[in-house]
Amino acid sequence: MKRIQFLFLFSLVIMIGVTSNAQSSKGIKWTKDGLGYYASENGEIVKYHLPSFEKNVIATKAALTQEGKTNSIAIRNFFITDDEKKILVYTNSKKVWRYDTRGDYYLVDLEAKTCKQLGQNLPASSLMFAKLSPDGKKVAYVSAHNIYVEDIVTSSIKQLTKDGSTKLINGTFDWAYEEEFGCRDGFRWSPDSKCIAYWQIDANNIRNFLMINNTDSIYSFTVPVEYPKVGEDPSSCKIGVVDISNAKTKWMDVPGSAVQHYIPRMEWSNLNNELIIQQLDRKQQESKIMLLNTKNGVAKLIFQEKDTAWIDIKSRWNKDNPMGWEWLNNGTSFLWVSEKDGWRHIYIIGTQDGSETLITKGNYDMIGLEAIDEKNGFVYFTASPNSAVQEYLYRCKLDGSGTAELVSAAAQKGTHRYETSPNASFAKHSFSNSSTMPIEEWVSLPNNNVIKASSKKAIAAKDNSTEFIQITTEDGVTMDGWRVLPANFDSTKKYPVVFYVYTEPGATTVHDTYGSAGFPFYTGDMYNEGYIQISLDGRGTPAPKGAAWRKSIYRKVGILNVRDQAMAAKKILEWKYVDKDRVLVSGWSGGGSTTLNLMFQYPEIYKTGIAVAPVANRLTYDNIYEERYMGLPQENREDYIKASAINYTKGLKGNLLVIHGTGDDNVHYQNTEMLINELVKNNKQFSMMSYPNRTHSISEGKGTSLHLMTLITNYIKQSCPGGGR
C-alpha cells in the first residue's frame, strides 16, 4: 500500500549498492577495495579501474558458455569473489511476488575454465540467493523453501533442511516480511564456512486470502495468498544454525513469544559462534539488539530502545542492505540509527557492552546511509537540514567530534544522489532539481572532484513552471508542496486545480527533482490544457522534518493526514484564480484511500475524485504495516473505524471514479467491493473500472497501462474540464 505506483510514467530512482551477505540486483558492483567496479557489457563481465576507467575483461562470452553449448549465459545478475577467480551468474529469473528473486545459477571458475549449472537436479528457475562460502569451496541456495549446499568440485548436493513448504519457510520469507521489512534473502554463511544461520518463518496459522481468477480458464479458480490481516497473529519466526557436516539445526533461544515478535535483521558477528539480531515487539515500539551464542543458543541483550509510536526499520535509510550490519573496529562496534532524541541520527554502539556514541548532532535528520570510511574516520550520509524537499551528501567524524560537513557542491541546489564505493573513495553522482534536467558524473571523495563528466550538461528545462510552495493551515501546520500553473496563466481567470495525493508514512510526493512535479496519470498535457497541479506533504509523511512530524500520525492514519490535506486545500481555494467548482483529487494505494476520505468527508472542497487501488477499509490490510502505524485493533478498533473511508460514503456529492485490479495481492480487491456495497446502500452514483487479474501496479497485460491512463484522462476531461474562465 505504501508504494506510489507510476511505473509506466517515471520512477523514483534510489541508488543501491551491492552487499556482502544479502544479495542485491541493482546498483554498482564495487570491488572490495572500492577502487573499481564490475559491470555486465555485451554479454561479458568487465572491470573498470578508477579514476582512469581503464577496462579489463574479467569473463568473456566463452568463459560464460557451458561446455557443449553455443550461446553464453544471459546475465540477469552476477556476484564475483574478491579474488576474481569465481563468478556466480544469475539467469532465467522469475518473480516471487513483485521481485524476480528465483531463477537459475551458474558457477564460473575462471582458473579451471569451467561453467557449471548449480542445482541441476532441482526444478528449473527455482534457486534463490545462491552464495559462495567464505572459503570458496561450496555454494548454498534455497529451493522450494529448503536450504541446500553444493560442493564446487564434486557437484554433490546436500539438503540441509527438509521440512520446508509453502507455509514453513526456510531461508526466505513470507509475504508480509518481504513487503513490510524488505526481507528476502534469509540465510548467512558463518565466517569459517562450517555453518549457515537462517530464518524459519512458520505461516501455518496464517489464513490464505483467496483471489479469484475468472479469465484464464472456462472454470474459475482461486489464487491463495498467505496474508496476515491486521489484528491477526503474525507468522512465528525462529533463527536456526545448521551444521554443514551433519545437517543438524541448533535453534537459538530468543526470548519472548516467536508469534508476538519480529526479527527483521540478523548477521554473524566477527566470531564464528556468535550472531547478532534485532528483535521488534509486535507493535514495533520496542527494539532489542541481542548477541546469540550459536553453541548453546543463549541470547544476550546489549541494546534496547522504546518509542510511544513506532521504531523505523533499516530499509527507511538503507534499502540496499535492509537486514544487515555495518561493523566497525573489527566487529567490536557497529553503526546504528535511532530517532530517540527527536531526529534520525547515527550512533556507534559497542558490541559487547552496548555503549553508545552520537555521531550526527543537531536538529536535522539523516536521510540515507552512503558509506563508511573507517580508515580516515568518517561516515557519509545524505541529509537536508534547510529544506525537506532536497537532498545533499554530508560526512561526520566517526568519533562523534565536530559537526556535519557538506560534501555536495553548495552551489547546486536540489537533489544529489550517490552510489558510493565502500571506502568512500569514489561515487557515481546524479543531480537535478525542478528546473534542471538530471546529469550524471563520476566524482572522487571527499573533495567532490569530477573524474568523469556527464555526457550532457546541466540544462534548464524548457517551459519550466514548477514552484515550491508552503501552505500553513488553520491548525498551524506548514506543509511543503509543489505547484504547476498552466501555460499562459492569467490571474484574472479561474482555473481547475488537480491535487495529487499520497500522504501516508510510506512515501513523500514533494521532491526538488526534475520531472517529479505534475500529475502522473495523464496522457494529455495538463500544463497546456489549463490545469493548476498541486501536491502537498502533510504530517505523517516520511519527510526529513523530525520524528515528531513523522510520528504525529500514529493511530491517526486516514484522519490527521486527511485533515491536513483538506485544510491546505481550503487555503488554496482562497486564491482568486482557483475555480471552486473544478477541484479534483487523485491518488494510488494509500493515495487512493486519502482520495476517498477527502471526497466523502470534505465534499464542499473536492468535486471530483479518482481513487486507484484504495484501502477503503483499514481492517483489510496486513498486520505489520497497520499495527506499526495504527496500533492493535483489539485495543483501539475505533481508530480503524474512523480512518476507513467505507464509513463516510454518505458524504459523497461529487464525481467519483474507483479503479482496482482484481489480482491485487497487496491491497485486496475486497476493499473496492466493500466500498461498492456502501455506496450502493446509500444510493451514491459513481464510476468504476476493474482490471481482471492485475496486481497492485495494474501493469500486466497488453495495452493495460495505456488503457488505464486513457481512462483517467478522459474522466478528468469530462468531469473537470481544463482552461481558464
N, C-alpha and C positions, 0 to 999 in steps of 0.2 A: 504493500500500500504506500510505502514511503517513497517509491521511485517515481519520478516525474517522467512520463512516457512521451518523449517526442523523438522516437528512434528514427523516424523517417524524415526529420527535418534538420535537426542538429543534435549534437550530443555534448554533454559536459565532459571534457577530456581531463582525466585525472592521471597524473604522471605516476607510473608504477614501476618499481624495480624488481629484481629477482632475489628471492630469499634463499638462504642456505638449507632450510628444512622444509617448510611448506612451499609447494611449487606455485609459481606464478606464470601465467601465459602471456603477460604483456610487459611492455617496457623494455628498457635497455638491459642486456645481459652483460654486466660488467665483469672484467677479470678480477681475480682475487685481490690483486694489488691496487685496483682502481685506476690503473694507468692505461687501460684499453677496454675494448668491448667486443663482443661477438655478435654476428648477425647472420641471418639466412638470406643469401642473394643468389638468384638464378639457379636454385637447386643445390647450392653449395653452402658450407658453413665457413665463414671468414672471420678474421680477427683484425681489428683496427688498433694501431698503437697511437696513443696521444702524447703530445699535441701534434705530431706530424701527420696523423691519419694515414700512415703507411699501412697497406693492406697485405695480409698473408692469408692464403687459403689453408684452412685447418682440415677440412674434409671435402674432397672433390666428389663429383657425382658418382665416379667409380667406387669411391670408398663407401658411398651411401647406397650401393646397389648390392642386393643379395646375390650369392653365387647361383648361377643358372637363370637369373632374371635379366631382362634387358633394360627395364626402367628403374631409375633410382627412387628412393622413398620420397613421397610427397611430404614435406616438412610442415607439420602443424605447429610444433614447438620442439625445442631441444634443450638438453641440460648437459653441460660439459664439465668434466672433472677439473680440479685445479691444476693437475699436471698435464692437461690437454691430451691425455692418452686414450680416454674413453668418452663416448657421447651416447646419451640416451635420446632417441628420436621418437617423438610422439606423432601419430598419424591416424587417419581413419576415425576421427573423433565423432562422438555422439553426445547429445545433450542429456544431462541429468537435471531435470527441471529447466533452469534457464541458462546454464553454462555447460559447454561441451567438455566434461571432465572425465569421460571414459573413452577408450579407444585402443589402439594397438601401439606397442612399444618395440623398438629395435635397439639392440646394443651394438654400437660400432666400436670395435677395438682397432685403433689406428696403428698400433705396433704389430699386432697379429694379423692385421689386414683382413678382419672378418666383420661380417654384418649379419647378426642373427636376430630372428624374431623371438621375443620373450613370451612365455606362457602359451606355447604353441598348442598344448592340449586343452586349453581353455577356450570358451566361446569368443568369436571374433568381436573386436571393439568392446571388450569387457574389462580391460585393465585400467586401474585408476592409480594415479600418483606414484608411479614407479620411481624408486630412489636407490642409487648405489650405496652400499655400505661404506663407512669411512675408510675401511681397509681396501676397498675396491674389489673384493672377492665375490660379493653377492649382490643381488638386486631383490628388493622387496616391493610388493604391489598388492593391491586389493582387487579381487574379482568376486562379483556376486556376494558382497558383504562379508567375505572372508579374506584373511591376510595370508599371502604366500611368500616364500623366499626361494630364489633360484640361484644355483651355483653357476658362476660365469664360465668356468672351464668345462664342467661336465654337463651343464644344462639340466641337471636334476632339479626337480621342483618339490619342495616340502610345503604342505599345507599346515600353517601354524594355528589357525582357528577353524573349527568345523561346525559351529553352531549358528553361523550367520544365516540370516533370512531377510525378507523384506521388512520384518518387524524387529529383528535383533541384529543390529548393525555394527560390525567391527571395522574400525579403521576409516570410516567415513561418518556421515551424519544424516539425521532425518531432515525433513522439510523445514521445520521451524528453526533448528540450529543453523542451517545453511542460510535461510532467508534473513534471520534477525541478528545473528552473531558473525556472519561471514565465514562460518566454519565449514570446511570442505575436506581438506587433507588431514586425516585423523590418525596418523601414526608417525613415530620418530625412531630412527636408529640410535642406539646408545653409542657413545664416543668410541668404545672398544669393539663395536660391531658384533657383540655377543647377544644382545637383547634388542627387542623392539617394544617401546611403550606405545599404547594405543587407547583410544576412546572406545567404549562399547555403549551404544545407545539402545535402550530397551523400550521399544514403542509398542509392545504387545497390548498395553492397556489404552493406547490411543485409538480412538474410533476413526474409521475411514469416512471421509466426506465423499459422497458419490456424485460425480458429474455424469451427465448422460450424453451420449453421442447418438444422434438421430440420423446422421447423414452418411456415414461410411459403410453402412450395410442396410439391407432391407429391414432387418430386425435391429432395433436399438440395443445398445449395451452400455453398461456403466463403466466409468473410469474412476477407480478408487484412489483417493489421496489421503495418506496418513496425515491428519491435520488436527492439532490440539486447539480447539476453540478456547477463547478467553474464559477463565473460570475452571477449565478442566486441568487436572494434574498434568504436568509436563512429562515427557519421556524421562525415565531414570537414566542416570549417566554414571559410568564407572571408568576408572583408569586401571588398565592391566599392563603388566610387563611380561612378555613371553620370551622364554629362553630359546634361542635358535637351535640349540643342540638337542633338546628333548620336546620342544613344542608345548611345554607346560607354562601356564599363565599364573603369575602371582598377582592377586588383586590388592590394590592399595586401600588402606584403611582410612578413607577420607571421612572426617567427622560429619555428622548430620545426615538427614534423610536424602538418599540419592534422587528421590522424586521431588523434593522441595528445594533443591539447589541446582545451579547450573555450573558447568566448568567450561568456560569459553576459551581458556588459554592453558597450554601445557608445553613444557620443553624439558630436556635434560639440562641439568646444571653443568658445571665443569667437571663433575665427578661421575664415574661410571655407575655408581649406586645411588644416585640422587636425581629426583625430578623436582620441578617447581611448577605449581599450578596457581591459577586464580579461580576462586570459588565465589559465585554470587548467590545470595539467597533468592528465593522465588520472586520477591518484589523488586529485586535488583537495587536494594537500598543499602546492602552491606557487602563489602568486598573483603575477602581474606586471601592473603598470599601465604602458601604453605610449601614447605620442603617435604618431599616424600622419600623415605628410605626404601629403596626398591628391594632390599633383602628381607626386611620384616614388615614392610607396608606402613610403618608408623609415620604419622603426619606431624610436622612441627610448624606452628603458626609463627610467622615472622613479621607480618604487617597487616593491618586492617584499617578500614575507614568506613564511615557510615554517612548517609545523606537522607534527609527527610523527603526528598523527591526520588531521584534515581541516580545511579552511578553509570556514566557513559562507558561504552565498550571501546576497545582499542581501534576498531575499524573506523571510528569517527576521525581519528587523526593519523592513521597509518593503514591504508587499505591494502598495501602490498604484503603486509605481514600481520594480519589481524589477530593471530593466535600465538605468536612467538615472543621472544625476549630480546632486549638489547643489552648485552653483557658488557661490563667494564672491569678493568683491573683484574684480568684473568679469572673472571667469574666471581670475584669477591663482592661485587656490587652490580647494580643494574639500573637502567633508566626507567622511570615511572612517570605517569601523567595523572594529575589529580586536579579537581576543581574545589578542593576543600576550603581554600581561602577566598572563594568567590570568583576566581578566574582560573582558566585552564592553564596550568603551569607544569613545567618539567622538574622532577625531583631525581636525586640519586639515592637509592635505597641500599643499605648494607645487606648482603645475602644472609649472613648468619644472625645478626642482631636486630635487623630492621631499622637501623639508624637512618635518618633522612636528611638530605641537604637540598634546599630550594635553589634551583639553577636559574630559572627565569623569574625575574622580580618586577612587579609593577602592576598597574591596573590595565592589563591587556590580556588577551587570550592568545596562546599559541594555536595555530590552525592545523598545521601538519608537520610531522617529523620528517626531516630530509636526510640527515647523515650525522655520523659521529666521527670526529677527527680526534681520536684518543691520543695520538702521538703529539699533537700540538695543543690538546686540551680544550677542544671546542665541540659544541653541539650546534647543528644547523637546523633551523625550523622556519616555517612561514608564519607570518603574523601581519596584522594591520592595525596598529594602535590608534590611528587617527581616522580611519574610515572603514566601516563594516562591510563595504561593498568591494574593497580592493584586497590585494594580497602581495606581500613582499618577502624576500628572504632575509633572515637575520641569523646571527650566531651569538652564543653566550659561552662564557668560560665554564668548563665542567667542574671547577672548584667552587662555583657559586659566587665568585667575586665579580665586581663590575656590573655593567648594565648591558642590555641588548645592543648589538652593533648592526646597523643596516648594511647588508651586502649588496642588494639590488641597487641599480642606478637610481639615485634620488630624483633625477630629472624625469624619469619615466613613470608618470602617474597612471596607475591602473592595476592590472593583474599580472603578476610574474609567476610562472610555474617552472619547476626544475625537475629534471631527472639527474640525481646527483650520485657520483661514484661513491663507493663505500667509505673511502677515506677523505671524501670531500675535496679531492684534487681538481676534478673536472665536473662539468654538468652540461647537459643539453637544456637550453633556456628558451622559453617562449614568453612573449609579451604581447599584450593587446589591451586596448581599452575601448570604450563605446565608439570612439571616433577614429581609432587606428586599427587597421587590419593586422592580424597576427603575423609576427615574424618569429623565426626560429634560428638560433645560433648556438655555437658551442663556446663555452667560457671556461677559463681557469678560475679557481677559487683560492683564497678569498677576495682577490683583487677584482674579480668580475671582468677580467680582460677577455676580449673576444679572440678566440683562436681559430674560429672558422665562421665567417659571416654568413648570414642568411642569403639565399639566392634572390630574395626580394627585399626591398627596403620597406621600412615602416611608412605606409602611406595613409593619409587621411581618407576616410570613407566619403564617397560621393553622397550628396544629399543627406548627410547625417542629421538626424533630428532628435536623437536620444538625449534626454535631460535627466539628471538625477535630482530627485526632489525629496523633501521631508515633509510629512504631514503630522501635525500634532492634534490629537483628538480631544474631545471634551473631557476624556478621562485623564488627560495629561500624558498620554503615550505618544512618543515621537517615533514614527515609522519611516524607514528608508524605502524609496521606491524609484522606479524609472517611469518616464512619461515620453511618449512619442506623439507629437502634434502632427496633424495631417499636412500634406503639401499645400502650399498657397494658403496657409492658415489666415483666417480673417476673424479677429477677435470680436467683431460686431455681429458675427453669425453664431448660431448654436449648432454644436456637433454631437453625434453619438459618442459614448465612451464605452470601451470594451475593457473589462477588468480580467486579467489572467491571475488565477489564484492557486496556491497550494496550502500554505500556512501551518502545516504540521511539523513536528520535531524532526522529520526525516530530511528536509531539504529547504534551501532558500531559493528564491526566484530572481533576486536583485543582485547582479554582479556587473562590475565595470569591466566587461569583456566584449569584444567585438561580436555582434550577432546575437547576443543573449537577450536583447530587448525586442519587443514586438510579439504579437500574438502568434503562437507557433503552428496552429492547425488550419491555416487559411491558404487556399490555392490562388487567391487573387492578390491584390496589392492594397492592403488597408491604408497605407500611407497616402497613396494617390486616390483612393476611393473615399477619403473624407472621414476617417475614424480617429478619435483620440484613443491611444492604447496605454494602459497603465498596469503596473504590478507593484505590490507592496508587501514587505516582510514585517509581520507583526510579532508580538510576543509569542514565545514558544518555538519560533523557528531557530535553527542552529547557527545564527549569526554570531560573529565574534564580538559580542557585546556584554559578556559576563554571564556567570551562571544564573544570576537572578533573572535575567531576561529570558534565558532558555527554559528555566525550570518553573517559571511562574505559571506555566500551562498545566502543571501536574494536577491530575484529576479534573482538568477543565478543557481537554481536547474536545473540539466541537462546540465549545462555549466561549471561553475567553478569546480564542483566535478568531472566531466568527464575529464577535462583537468588535474587535479591533478593526477588522475589515469594513464592517458596516459603518462604524463611526468615522473612519477615514473617508469612506465614500460620501458620507454625509457632508463632510467639509469640502470635498471636491465638487459636490453638486452646488456649492455656493459660487463656484466660478461662473461668471456671467455667460461664458461661451459653451457651457455644457447643457445639452438638451436633456432635461429630466425625464422625458418620455422615451428616450432611446438610451437605456443603460443596460448593458449586457455583462454577465459574469460567466466564466467558464473555467473548468479545471479537470484534471485527470486524477483518479485514485483518491488520495487524501484531498486533492483539489476538487474532485467531484463531490466528495462529502461536504466540503465547505460550500460549494455552489448550491447544493440542495438546501442547506441550512440558511443561507443568505436569501434564497428565493422564498422560502417558507416563512422565515422569521422577520424579514425586512422587505415585504412586498412593496412598500411605499418608495423604496430606493431602487430595487432591481426589477426590471421589466421583462428581461429575457435571460434564461439560463441554459447552459449546455453542460451536463454532468456526464463525464466519461468514467466508467468502471468505478462508481462510487461505493463507499461503505455507508449504506443507508441505515444500518443497524449495527452499532458498535459491538454488540454481543455476538456477532458472527465472525469477528476477526481472530487472529491467532493470539495465544496467551502471552508469548514473550513480548510482543510489541505492546499490546493493550495494557497488560499488567504493569509494564515498565512505566508507562505514562499516565495510567488511569487507576492503578491500584486493583485490588481483587474485587470482582463484582459481588462476592459473598459478603464483603464488608461495606461496600459503598455502591450498591447497584443503582441507586438513584442518580448518581453521576453519569452512568451509562445511558440511562433513560433520557436525561436532559440533553445529552450530547448527540442522540440519534435522530437523524432527520425524519425518519418514518413517523415520529411522534408530533410533527408540526405540519403535516400535509394540508391541514385545514386552511393554512395561511396562504396557499398558492393563489396568486391572482394573475400572474403574467404568463409568458410563453416558456414552456419547458421541454427540452429535448434530452432524453436519457439514452445513453449508448453503453452497451456491455457485451463482452464476449462470453458465450455460454461455457467455454472451456477454460475459464479463468480459475487457475488453481490458487491464486493469491487472494484476490477479493472475489469471493464466490458470487456467481450469478444469482444465487438466492437473495442477495441484497436487493437487486432490482425487482425480483418477483415479490418480495415483501413490500417494497415501495409501491409497486403497481397495485397491490391489494388495498393499501391505504388510500392511494389516490382515487381508485375506483369507489371505495366505500364513501368517500367524501365528494363524489361527483366532480373531481378535478380533471379537466381535459388536459392532455399532454401528448407529446410525440415521443416515439421510441424506435430504436434500431438495435436488434440483437445480431451478433455475428457468430454463426454456429462454429463451435469448437475452437474459437480463437482464444488465446490466452490474455493475460493482463495487458500485453503490448498491442493487442489487436493488429498484428502484423502478418500473421500466417495466411497463406493462400494467395493465389494470383489475383492481383488487382485490389487487394484489401485496403492497402494504405491510401491509394488514390481515391477509392470509393469513400472511405471514411472522411478524408479531408474535403472531398466534394460535397458530401452530405452536410458537414459542419458549415462549409462556406455558403451553400445555398440557404441553409436555415438562418444564418446571420443576415444575409441579404434580404430575406423575406420578412424576418421578424424585427430586425434592427437595421434598416437601410442606412447607408452612409451618406455623407455630404453635409455641408453647412446649409443652414436655412435661416 
